[in-house]
Amino acid sequence: MGNEKGVFKEVTGASVGWAIVMILLGLLAVILPLATGIAVSVVASWLIVLAGLAYLASAFASRNAGAFIWRMLIGLVYIFGGGYLGLHPQLALESFTAVMAVIFVMEGVLEFVTFFQFRRYSGSGWALFDALTTLLLAFLIMYPWPSSSTWAIGTILGINLIFSGFSVLMYSLSARKTLEAFGS
């Protein structure tokens, strides 16, 4: 049992460390939203290029010429599109920001639908709150777009990292307290 406690303490210690790193990265992203947004856009662009290479590789596993040509074309589109965005990070950031705003609008509408389906149940007001908050965020991104591209992605990613980091930190500290309470 003693060895298991040591492993558990080690794991919770690593979780606390990871939580602190997440919080610090989140703060950095909020402080430098444009740099963070461009970095995210560049990484996403090159991931698209890698997906294109995977399409090209999968083309050779095709059983007929039509599938081979189709996969080759899709792969080339991914490679050229991702490469273009990777070489033009501001354009990638603006595009990514616009897509995110549209996703938030769709999410907000779906949350409204959820609210109206469950409005007689306790706690349904949270769905309405989520819908209104998400639509407000979409408006804050869409209204000044493309200038919102300079802050939206980095700030939202940073806030997410901060909240996720604090959640991991609280879970880890709670697990440590539980371990200490059950047997020093």
C-alpha positions in Angstrom: 0.0 0.0 0.0 2.9 2.3 0.7 4.3 2.1 -2.8 0.8 2.9 -4.3 0.6 6.1 -2.1 4.0 7.1 -3.4 2.9 6.6 -7.0 -0.3 8.5 -6.3 1.6 11.4 -4.8 3.9 11.5 -7.8 1.0 11.5 -10.2 -0.8 14.3 -8.4 2.5 16.2 -8.2 2.8 15.9 -12.0 -0.8 17.0 -12.4 -0.2 20.1 -10.2 2.9 20.9 -12.3 1.0 20.5 -15.6 -1.8 22.7 -14.2 0.6 25.5 -13.4 2.1 25.2 -16.9 -1.4 25.4 -18.4 -2.2 28.5 -16.4 1.1 30.2 -17.3 0.6 29.4 -21.0 -3.0 30.7 -20.8 -1.8 34.0 -19.2 0.9 34.3 -21.9 -1.8 33.7 -24.6 -4.0 36.4 -23.1 -1.1 38.8 -22.9 0.0 38.1 -26.5 -3.2 37.2 -28.3 -2.0 38.1 -31.8 1.2 36.0 -31.5 -0.8 33.1 -30.1 -3.5 33.3 -32.8 -0.8 33.3 -35.5 1.0 30.4 -33.9 -2.3 28.4 -33.7 -3.1 29.3 -37.4 0.3 28.2 -38.6 0.2 24.9 -36.7 -3.3 24.2 -38.0 -2.2 25.1 -41.5 0.7 22.6 -41.4 -1.6 20.0 -39.9 -3.7 20.4 -43.0 -0.6 19.8 -45.1 0.1 16.6 -43.2 -3.4 15.5 -43.8 -2.9 16.1 -47.5 0.2 13.9 -47.4 -1.8 11.2 -45.7 -4.4 11.5 -48.5 -1.7 11.1 -51.0 -0.3 8.0 -49.2 -3.7 6.5 -48.9 -4.3 6.9 -52.7 -1.8 4.1 -53.3 -4.0 1.8 -51.3 -7.0 2.5 -53.7 -8.5 -0.5 -55.5 -9.4 1.4 -58.7 -8.2 4.4 -60.7 -11.2 6.6 -59.8 -10.5 6.3 -56.1 -6.8 6.8 -56.7 -7.3 10.0 -58.7 -9.9 11.3 -56.2 -7.6 10.8 -53.2 -4.7 12.3 -55.1 -6.7 15.4 -55.9 -8.0 15.8 -52.3 -4.5 15.4 -51.0 -3.1 18.0 -53.4 -5.9 20.5 -52.4 -5.1 19.9 -48.7 -1.3 20.4 -49.4 -1.7 23.5 -51.5 -4.4 25.0 -49.3 -2.6 24.3 -46.1 0.7 25.4 -47.5 -0.8 28.7 -48.7 -2.4 29.3 -45.3 0.9 28.4 -43.6 2.8 30.9 -45.7 0.1 33.6 -45.1 -0.6 33.3 -41.4 -2.6 36.5 -41.1 -5.0 35.2 -43.8 -5.2 31.9 -41.9 -5.9 33.7 -38.6 -8.7 35.8 -40.2 -10.3 32.7 -41.8 -10.0 30.7 -38.6 -11.6 33.6 -36.6 -14.5 33.8 -39.1 -15.1 30.1 -38.9 -15.0 30.2 -35.1 -17.6 33.0 -35.0 -19.9 31.0 -37.3 -19.5 27.9 -35.1 -20.4 30.0 -32.0 -23.6 31.3 -33.8 -24.6 27.8 -34.6 -23.8 26.6 -31.1 -25.9 29.5 -29.6 -28.9 28.7 -31.8 -28.7 25.0 -30.8 -28.5 26.0 -27.1 -31.6 28.1 -27.6 -33.4 25.0 -29.0 -32.2 23.0 -26.1 -33.5 25.6 -23.7 -36.9 25.6 -25.3 -37.1 21.8 -25.3 -36.2 21.6 -21.6 -37.4 24.9 -20.2 -39.9 23.3 -17.7 -37.0 21.4 -16.0 -34.9 22.7 -13.2 -31.6 24.0 -14.4 -32.8 24.8 -17.9 -31.9 28.4 -17.4 -28.2 27.4 -17.8 -28.9 26.4 -21.4 -30.4 29.9 -22.0 -27.4 31.5 -20.3 -25.0 29.5 -22.4 -26.9 30.4 -25.6 -26.9 34.1 -24.8 -23.3 34.1 -23.8 -22.2 32.2 -26.9 -24.2 34.4 -29.2 -22.7 37.5 -27.5 -19.2 36.1 -28.0 -20.0 35.4 -31.6 -21.3 39.0 -32.1 -18.1 40.4 -30.4 -16.0 38.4 -32.8 -18.1 39.0 -36.0 -19.0 42.6 -35.6 -15.4 44.0 -35.8 -14.1 41.1 -38.0 -11.4 40.9 -39.5 -9.9 43.2 -36.8 -11.1 40.8 -34.1 -8.7 38.3 -35.6 -5.9 40.1 -33.7 -7.3 39.1 -30.3 -10.1 36.4 -30.6 -8.2 33.1 -31.1 -5.4 33.9 -28.7 -7.6 35.3 -26.0 -10.2 32.5 -26.1 -7.4 29.9 -26.1 -5.7 31.6 -23.2 -8.9 31.8 -21.2 -9.6 28.2 -21.9 -6.1 27.2 -20.8 -6.4 29.2 -17.6 -9.7 27.7 -16.6 -8.6 24.2 -17.6 -5.4 24.7 -15.6 -7.3 25.8 -12.5 -9.7 22.8 -12.9 -6.7 20.4 -13.1 -5.1 22.1 -10.2 -8.2 21.9 -8.0 -8.8 18.3 -8.8 -5.1 17.4 -8.1 -5.1 19.3 -4.8 -8.4 17.7 -3.8 -6.9 14.2 -4.6 -3.9 15.0 -2.5 -6.1 16.0 0.4 -8.1 12.9 0.1 -4.9 10.8 0.1 -3.6 12.5 3.2 -7.0 12.2 4.9 -7.1 8.4 4.3 -3.8 7.5 5.7 -0.7 9.3 6.3 
